[in-house]
Every structure is written in C-alpha cells, then in structure tokens.
Amino acid sequence: MAEAVVFDIDELPVVLKVRHIQETLGISRQESYRLVHTAGFPVMRIGRSIRIPRDAFLRWLEQQAGMEEEQ
C-alpha cells in the first residue's frame, strides 16, 4: 500500500486529479482509478480527463467515515 503524502487539506488544489486522491488516501494508482469509477464518488469529466472537486471529495470522505452530522 502506498503511503499518504498529503498531510494538510490546504495543500490540495480546488480541483483534484486522480493522483491527488491517490496521494491523499495513500492508495495505489490502480485503486485510486477503481475508486473514482465507483458509483457515488464525486467526479466530473472534462473531455477524457477525470477531475474531482476538492470540497465534494472532502464531503464524500466524511460520509464514508460516518462523520457526517445527523440532520
């Protein structure tokens, strides 16, 4: 398993590339592409490029961790 190299949210750009997901979660390249093709993962496509809005990714991450506040 790869090691996470992003330690501060402020290091992330507003729109992420798949490699940012890989570096943030400390997962392999293959696993990061598998993740972005998962239903419910917040991706947008620009041509053939996959981009992930940072704030949507962080919300998704909180939901996955069960950290979302109950409404």
Secondary structure, 3 states (H helix, E strand, C coil): CCCCCCCCHHHCCCEECHHHHHHHHCCCHHHHHHHHCCCCCCCEEECCEEEEEHHHHHHHHHHHCCCCCCC
